[in-house]
Amino acid sequence: METKELIRRRKNFQRIIFCARDDFAASKSITDRVIHLPEYRKASLIYAYASNTNEVWTFEIIKDALMSGKRVALPRVISDGVMEFREISAINDLKKGYQGIMEPGDDDALLDPKEDTPDIIMVPGVAFDTSKNRMGHGKGFYDRYLSGMPDSLFLGLAFDCQIEDTIPTDENDIPMDMIVTQNRVIR
C-alpha cells in the first residue's frame, strides 16, 4: 500500500489537473447533492469551511445555509494544528487567514461545541476511501477537532478523483459518516 505522503502528492496532482477542467460543474453538482440531503435540510447549525484552491467550492452551500436561516460557523486557525469555529452572518465578512484561507474575524462569535453542537461538520480532505476514511494535509487540524465531537455528522466533500478503494489510516484518523462527490453519496 502507498504511504500517506505518496497518496497526498498523487491526489493533489490529480485535483490540480481535474480542477483546471471541471471543478466548477463538479462543485455545483456536489452543492446540489448536499442541499438536498435530509440531514442538511433538518440541520440548524452547520460547521462549514471556506474552500481553498482545488477544493470543492463550498461558498454556495454556505450561502444556501445562511439564506435558509441555518446558523453557520467556519474554522479559524489559532495556532499550529489548532482551530476554533466562529459563527458568521455573511460571507463578505470573511478575511484572509492561515495560508490565505478565508476565515471569520475576531468580532465573529466563538462557538463552544459543547453548548452549540453542530448538526453537520463539513470536512475537506486530500483523499477519502470507500470505507469513509479521510486523509487531510497531515497537520491534524480536523482529526484533533473532530475527536471531541461525537454527536455531529461528519460530512466529507470531495471530487470523485479523490476517492480511493482504501487509504492508510492510524489511530488518530477520524472517519466520516458520509462523503458527497459529484456522482455519489457514500454512506
Residue pairs with C-beta under 8 A, 6 or more apart in sequence:
1 166
1 168
2 10
2 168
3 168
4 135
4 138
4 167
4 168
5 138
7 126
7 127
7 135
7 164
7 167
7 168
8 126
8 127
8 135
8 137
8 138
11 126
11 127
11 135
11 161
11 162
12 54
12 126
14 161
14 162
15 54
15 55
15 126
15 159
15 161
15 162
16 54
18 26
18 159
18 161
19 53
19 54
19 159
23 54
23 56
23 57
23 159
24 57
25 182
26 56
26 159
26 160
26 181
26 182
27 51
27 56
27 57
27 60
27 182
28 60
29 182
29 183
30 56
30 157
30 159
30 180
30 181
30 182
31 57
31 60
31 61
31 64
33 180
33 182
33 185
34 40
34 61
34 122
34 155
34 157
34 180
35 41
35 61
35 64
37 178
37 180
37 185
39 119
39 120
39 153
39 155
39 178
40 46
40 120
42 119
43 65
43 70
43 118
43 119
43 120
44 70
44 71
44 119
45 70
45 71
45 72
45 73
45 116
45 117
45 118
45 119
46 65
46 70
46 71
46 72
46 73
46 118
46 119
46 120
46 121
46 122
47 72
47 73
47 74
47 75
47 85
47 118
47 120
47 121
47 122
47 152
48 58
48 61
48 62
48 65
48 72
48 73
48 74
48 122
49 58
49 74
49 75
49 122
49 123
49 124
50 58
50 59
50 62
50 74
50 94
50 101
50 102
50 103
51 57
51 58
51 59
51 124
52 99
52 100
52 101
52 124
55 124
55 157
56 124
56 157
56 158
56 159
58 122
58 157
59 91
61 122
62 72
62 74
62 88
62 91
63 91
65 72
66 72
66 88
66 89
66 90
66 91
71 87
71 116
72 87
72 88
73 85
73 86
73 87
73 88
73 104
73 111
73 116
73 118
74 85
74 86
74 88
74 94
74 102
74 103
74 104
75 83
75 84
75 85
75 103
75 141
75 145
76 83
76 84
76 85
76 86
76 97
76 98
76 103
76 104
76 108
77 83
77 97
77 98
77 101
77 103
77 141
78 84
80 139
81 139
81 140
81 141
81 144
82 141
82 144
83 141
83 145
84 110
84 111
85 110
85 111
85 113
85 118
86 103
86 104
86 105
86 108
86 109
86 110
86 111
87 104
87 108
87 109
87 111
87 116
88 94
88 104
88 108
93 104
93 105
93 108
94 102
94 103
94 104
94 105
95 102
95 103
95 104
95 105
96 102
96 103
97 103
113 148
113 149
117 149
117 151
117 152
118 149
118 152
119 152
119 153
120 152
120 153
120 155
121 146
121 149
121 152
121 153
121 154
121 155
122 155
122 157
123 134
123 142
123 146
123 154
123 155
123 156
123 157
123 176
124 136
124 142
124 156
124 157
125 134
125 135
125 136
125 142
125 156
125 158
125 162
126 135
126 136
126 137
126 162
127 134
127 135
127 158
127 162
127 163
127 164
127 167
128 134
128 135
128 156
128 158
128 162
128 163
128 164
128 167
128 176
128 179
128 186
129 163
129 164
129 165
129 166
129 167
130 163
130 164
130 165
130 166
130 186
131 166
131 175
132 156
132 175
132 176
132 177
132 178
132 179
132 186
133 166
133 167
133 169
133 173
133 175
133 176
134 142
134 156
134 173
134 174
134 175
134 176
135 167
135 168
135 173
136 142
136 143
140 172
142 174
143 172
143 173
143 174
146 154
146 174
147 172
147 174
153 177
153 178
154 174
154 175
154 176
154 177
154 178
155 176
155 177
155 178
155 179
155 180
156 176
156 178
156 179
156 180
157 179
157 180
158 179
158 180
158 181
159 181
159 182
160 181
160 182
160 183
160 184
162 181
163 179
163 181
163 186
169 175
177 187
178 185
178 186
178 187
179 185
179 186
180 186
